[in-house]
Every structure is written in C-alpha cells, then in structure tokens.
Amino acid sequence: MRALKRTLLWLLLVAVLVGALVGGTLFWLYQNTDATDYTPPALTLNGQSLQPTQYQWHAPVLNGVLYKTDEGGTGTRQDLGTLTEASVPLSLPGDALVALTVTGPNGNVLYNTNSASLNELSFEENGTYVLQATVEIKPQAGKGYGVFRYDASFTVNAPPKVEFSSTRLLQGDVLCVRVSGVLDQNASLTLESELPFTPFVDVPGGKVAFGGMHYNREPGEYAVTVRCGEFSQSENVTVVHRDYPRLYLAAAQPADASASQAFRDAMYPLYAMSGTAPAWSGRFSAPCTGAVERVPYGSFVYEGEAQSLRRSSGVTYGCAANTPVTAVAPGTVVFADTLALTGNTVVVDHGAGVKSYYFGLTALACAKGQTLEQGAKLGESGEELFFEVRIGNQSVDPAALFSGTSGLYFAQ
C-alpha cells in the first residue's frame, strides 16, 4: 500500500513538474512573442498608403496554441490631400475580407462594396470625400488573425480633360472629342465649331462626340471649342486634302424624281438620330466576304459619253450573287424596306450618331427594331452592293473602320 502511495505521489510530482515546465515554456513563449511583428494589410489610393486608424491583431503562440493580442491604430482620420484626377487607382488586399464605403460631398454613398477586385475610384463632382474600409483576416492554422479599420478623407479637384483623336485629318476621316474629369452637373456640355459634330454621349470614364470629315470638306484650319459652365477649351483642327480616284463608267439610268424624293423622305430623318452610347467595342468588319471594291469612297465618277460627274459617298462592291450581307458592328436596325431608288435597303444604328447603310440587297433577313450582333445577316446581295457609313449626315471613308485606324476607336 505504501509503495502505491509513493508511486502516486511520484506521478503527481512528475505531473506538477511537467505542468510547470509546459506552463513556464508557454509563459516564456507568450512573453517573448512580438505581437507587433506583422505587416498591416496594404491599402493604397492613388499611390498613397492608408494607415489603420484602429486594429486588433492576434499573434499565434506555439503555432496557435495561444494567441497574443495587440491593439492600436492612429486614432485619427487620415488626410490624403487633393486629387486632381476624376479617376484614381485603388489597391485592396486580395487575400482578406474587405468592406469599403466611400461617401461623397453631399453625404451620398458613392461606393459600398465587399469586392476586393475594385481597382479604381471615379468621381462625378469635386468636393471632399470620406473612405472607410474594414479588412478582416480570418483565423488559419498556426497564423495570426485580426481586424483593421481605415478611415481617410480627400478632396477631389479635377478639372475637365479634353482630348482629340487627332488635330490633323484627311477628308473622309473621323474626329473624336473625348471629355473626362469632373463636369458642372448644372451645365450642358457643348461643342462649337464649323465642323459638324454629333451630341456628346456617355462612354466609360467620360463623354465623346464625333465629327465626320466629308470627302468634299474644305481643307483648312477649324477651331473646335468645348464648353461646360465656366469651363472652355479650344483646339485648332486641320483638314487636309485627299486625292481620290477618277473613274469612267457607263451611263446610269436617270433617277426618277419621285423615287429620289421618297429616298430623301426615308433617309434624311435618320441622319438626325443620335444620343445613345456607342454599341461597338472593337473594329468594324466588312459587310460581305469575297467582294471586290469597284468604286472606292469619294471617287470622282464620270458617267456616259457626256461624262456627267458625281461623287461616291460610299463604296460599291462587286459580289457574287446571293452573297450574305452582314452588320459591320453591333447595333439596331432603324430601316429595313424597299425603296424605288435603292431597292432593298437596310440602315443599322450603332449609337453615337454612327450608322451603316446597305443598298441594293436582293433579299432582306432583318426587320426594323431588331437588335443585332456584329456579323448578323441583314440580307443578300446582287452582283453589286453599295455601302455607306455616316456620322450624322456626313459620309466617311469605311476603310479606316475596317483597318482599326478610325477616330471612332478613340472612344474606347
């Protein structure tokens, strides 16, 4: 019995010693764990690092058997100063849970998101903004966890930025004027020039207007002025002469006066239609495959023995009969009918005042009001297809649209 008691006492002593050793070890590890040895989640706005205003971090002790807590923060809202751009880059930690709120000058909530993929903030008015973010790092085996709160303010003072796709254009080219930055919400954005422009329409990050340089646009220098409230900016644009081919063709059958009037009644109202955002997001495609360009855009065409002169406002393609004719870009069919002057005719509105015109189809495969993707079949051609692209009432050279060099793509 005494031996049993001695054994039990010995085991108890060993347990106490082991417990003391483990406890002492844990105490030593706890005391020597630096709970401040960590890097706060990185948040940056426009290249400036945000500092946590409040945080609570739990550092692992002995691979997470215990945790040592560190609390703190600046305790004050961080002032990021003045931003002079209407869109600025934002960087959020991608490996943590993020809740972000940005409040505008009038107390309106501009952003309220849990998405760590947000990489930019855009502003529609000048003034003071407040950014608040909470970043939570969830517990993982053997790793620290915690919550970090950020509170910052900044002032946006971003004047409008006006950009031109080019200030030197050939006849037949397209000019795009792009305006970004913060605009006066109580004033209209207008464009003044002797050159014809469509009204401004919204695109990501700003607004754009297009001007078509018709094949007979008088070469020279033109002033273009953008106004919005008290803001105005002017730029001089030079239109340069382009040499067009001269073709001699057989006399065409004279147009009937009533047919010409019916054409004008149908087409002219379409020239004025505008106001929607661009529907295209890439390069325009040709209206038919395997076609030969017989009469290029802007050509001087002399017809018959009398050599009556006309100019080509579009492109005449030579096609195999019944070749599919397709939409050169996404858009909406605004006309699909037969006209005495041009036969089966289709007009597709691509937004922002840009439309494509298809004349002389032998069959129609679309209807007015139909929304089409690029490449959708509109109908079939005869042995010739006459094709135009107009910005408002100004015809432009389709070649630059197909090559990807047109000013239309400056809007993207």
Buried (B, 14 or more C-beta within 10 A) or exposed (E): EEEEEEEEEEEEEEEEEEEEEEEEEBEEBBEEBEBEEBEBBEBEBBEBEBBBBBBBBBBBBEEBEBBBEBEEBEEEBBEBEEBEBBBBEBBBBEEBEBBBBBBBBEEEEBBEBEEBEBEEBBBEBBEEBBBBBBBBBEEEEEEBBBBBBBBBBBBBEBBBBBEBBBEEBBBBBBBBBBBBBBBBEEEEBBBEBEBBBBBBBEBEEBBBBBBBBBBEBEEEEBEBEBBBEEBEBEBEBEBEEBEBEEBEBEEEEEEEEEEBEBBEEBBEEBBEBBEBEBBBEEBBBBBBEEBEBBBBBBBBBBBEEEEEEEBBBBBBBBBEEEBBBBBBBBBBBBBBEEBEBBEBBBBBBBBBBBBBBBBBBBBBBBEEEBEBEBEBBBBBBBEBBBBBBBBBBBBBBBBBBBEEEBBBBBBE
